[in-house]
Amino acid sequence: GTPRPYQSCALTVARTVRCWSQRDREWVYRGVEGLVSVESIAVGSDHVCALTTLGELRCFGSNYYFQTSVPLELARPGGALAVVAGFVYNIVLVPTGKHLHTALFASVMCVSCT
């Protein structure tokens, strides 16, 4: 399912993602198919990013500003450590020794790099 404006999402104990959105004054549930082993989620205005237990970043929902176009380096296992979603941009923390900055993601940074 695709997140919509006025959405809420939750990470389940089974490590899957469930989202709800408001349509015509009713809350509609949408499961996120194919997304398993999720470690954390970050919810933007109309998109969601999920970090898997393997460190793979997955984003879905509106891609109007390319906010769900995940760079290949971040979609691979070990590509990301944490993610924060904003209105239309995302901030991603990457492992030590990596640095990536793209227009699609507001900032991708390495903290305490050695």
N, C-alpha and C positions, 0 to 999 in steps of 0.2 A: 504494500500500500504506500501511497505517497502522502507525506505530511501536508497539511493545509494551514493557512493562517489560523491563529487562535488555537494552536495545538498544544497538547501535553503528551509527553512520552515517558515511559518507565522501563527500567531494566528489571526483568523478572528473575526469580531465583534459579530458573532454568537457563539463565544467561542468554535470553532472547529479548527482543524489544517489542513493546506494544505502544501504539500511539492512538490518541483520541483527538478529534477535531470537531469544531462546532459548525454545523451546516443547518441553515433554516431553523435555528434555535434548538436544535437537537444535537447531542453529542454522539458522534459516530466513531466506533472502534475500527482501527485498521491494524492488523498484524503486519509485521515486516518479514516477508517470506525470504528464506535463504540466508538469513543473518543469524548465525549461531556462535556460541563461545564468545560472547561480548563481555568485555571487562568494564567498560564505561561508555556513557553516551553524553553528547553535548547537543542541546536543542537551540537552533537559531530561530529567526522569525518565521520561516516556512521551509526549513531544511533541518536535517538531523545528521550528526556524525557519530559513528560508533567505532570504538577501538576494540579490536578482538584480543583475546588472551595471548595471541601470538604476536601482537604489536602491529597488526594490519589496520589501516584506516579505511573505513567505508563511509561514504556520505550519500544521502538520498533526499529526495524532495525537490523543491524548486531549484532549477539550475540557471535561472534568468541572469544572474551575475557570475556564473561559473563556480558558485560556491560548493557544488557537489562534484566538480571535476577534480578528483584526487590525483595529484602527481604520482607517477608510477613508483617513485622512490618511497612514498608513504604507504602505498597499497601492499607492499611486500612485507613478509614477516620481519619483525624487528625494525620496521621503518618509522614507527612513532611510539612515543612514551605516554603522551597525554594530549588532549585536544579541548579547546574551548570554542564554542560557536557564538558568533555575534549576529547582528542584523543580517548582513550578507557576506561576512568574511569569517574565517576560522584562524585560530592561532594554534600551532602545533609544536609540541616539544619533541625534539628528535634526539636519538642517542648520541653519546660523546663521539666527537670526530666527524660528525656530519653537519653540513650546513646547506640549507636550501631556502631560497626566497623566490616566490613567484607572485604574479599579480593575482592569481586565483585565491591564494591564501595570504591574509594580511601579513603574517609573520610566521616563520618557521625558525626556531632557534635551539641552540645547544646551551644548556645551563651547566656551569661548573665543568667546562671542558678541560681536559688535561692533555 
